[in-house]
Amino acid sequence: MKILIACEYSGKVREAFRALGHDAISCDLLPADDGSPHHYIGDVLDIIGEPWDMLIGFPPCTHLASSGARWFEQKRADGRQQQGIDFFMALANQDHIPRIALENPVGIMSSQWRKPDQIIQPWQFGHGETKATCLWLKGLSKLTPTNIVEGREQGIWKMPPSPDRWKQRSETYQGIADAMASQWGNI
């Protein structure tokens, strides 16, 4: 399958699909962390019109996640929240792509668009942490947990301040990336 992984710089999801033989590329405004040649640096909307079999998108949650609710009024007033909603919906409304999965934390998209099809946790996929992750699906089944583990810590929430904290918080867990590839890559 030809798969576009939108808003991913880590390459984890891209490489999980490529390991299974899929033609997967990632796209982000940032360069790929792994230096892969299978990464487009730029706006995903520039390449989204190509014939893709699947889109897995990780739209920025900065202006959408409930964790930032105390700043929602300011973000609504200056238009940042609407820009986040518009970008999310631009990915969701790709009618020419038969399979779409969009990922975001618990936030306003549940009321601005619709409830997610599934909420997953890292501890369901081999990582002893909690981080409620919403999935909006089109043409794809819900992910089945692959490795339920104990030790459910709030690691993301406890991260100390650092210049890369935002980047570390947004990175996909490898167990979730592998589950996406193994379960959705077999369609």
N, C-alpha and C positions, 0 to 999 in steps of 0.2 A: 504494500500500500504506500501511497504518497501521503506523508503526514507532516503537517506544519505544527510546530510547538511554539506558540506565540508567547512573548514576554518571558523567555527563559534564557538566562545567561550562563547558568551552571552546567547545562548539557546533560543533566541526569536523566530526564525523561527522553530526550533525543537519543542518547546512547543506549538506553534500555530497549527502545524500538529498533535501533540500528543493529543491536546484537542479535535480534531475531530476524534480520534480513530485510527490514523495511527501509524505504527511501524516506528517512525522516530528517528534517532540518529544523533548527531552532532559529528564533528571530528575537532580537532585543535591540534597544538603543545602545546597550553596552556590548563590548566584545565578549566572546565566549570565554569563560574562566579556563576552559581546557584548551583553548587555542584551535579548536576544531575548524576545518575548512567547510564543515556542514552547518554553518551559522551565518545568518544574514544580519549585518549590523545596519539597523535603520527601522523605520516605521513599518510595522506588520501590515498596515493598510495598503502599503505600496505593492505588496506581493500576494495579498489574500485572494485576489481575483483569479489566480491561477487555478487549474483543475486539481484540487486536493481531495483525497478520500476521507481525510480526518483532520480536524483541528482540535488541538488541546491548548487552551488558553489560560494564562495566569495573569489576568489584567491587574494593574496596580491597585492595591486596596487602600492606599493612603487616605483617600477622601471618602471611602465607602465603608470601612470596617467600624463596627460598634466600639472597638477599643478607643477610637478617636472621637466618640460622640460629644465630648465636651467642647470640641471645636467645630461641630457641625454648623452652628448658626453663622459663624464667620465664613466657613467654606461655602455655604449656600449663598451668602451675600456677595462674595467675590467671584463666584462662578466655578470654583475649583471642583465642588462636588458634582455639579452638572456635567462638567467635562469628564469626570470619572465615570458617571452613569452613561454618558454618550459613547465613550470608548468601549465600555463593557457591552453595551447593546449593539455597537457596530460589529463586534465579534459574534454575538449571539444571533444576529440577523443575516448570517451568510447562508442564504437558501440554496446555493449551489454546492455546499459541502454537506454530504449526507450524514456524517457523524461528527458531533461537536460535544466537547466537555469543557466547561468553564469552571475554574476553581477560584474561590475567594473565601475569606473568613466570614463568620457571622457578621452581617451588616445590613445596609439599607436595600440591597438588591432584592431581598425577600419581600419588601413592601413596594419598591419601585417597579419591579417586574413580576416576579413570582417566587414562591418558595422553592428552595433547592430540591432536587430529586433525592439527594442523599447527603448526610453529614458523616464524615469519616474522622477517625483519630489515628495518630501515628502508632499508638499501642496496638492497633489492630493489624499492623503490618511490620511488626518486629522492633519497634522503637519504644522504649519505656517512657514516653512523654505524652502529655495532653496538648492538643492544638486542634480544636474543632475546625474542620475544613469542609466547606460546602461545595457540592458539585451540582451543576446544572447540566443535564444530559439531553442530547438529541441523537437518536439512532444508536445509543450505547446502553448496555446494561449497567446496573449498579455494581460497584466493586465488591467482591467477596473478600472478607478478611483472610489473610494468608498466614499470619503468625501472631496470635494474641499473646501479649507478654504482660508481666507485672511491672511494678516500679513506675507508676504513672505520675511523673513529675511535670511541673509547669516550667520546663526549661526555657522556652521562648520568652515567657514573661519575666524570668529571673535574670536574663542576660544583662551584664553590666553595660553602662554607656560606652560607646566606642564609635569611631567614624564609620565602621562597617556594620554596625548593629542592624540597620534596616536591611542590608543585604543578607545577613545571616538569618534574620527572622523570616525572610521570604523564600528561602531555599527549600525545595521539595525534598522530603525524606526519601532515601533510596528505596526503602521497602514499598512505598507508595508508587514510585516511578516504575519499579519492577512489576507491581501488580497491574498497573495501567497497561504496560506492554504485553504481559503474558495473557491478560484477560481480554483486552480490547484489540490486541494485535492478531487474534485468532478469528476475527469476524470474516 
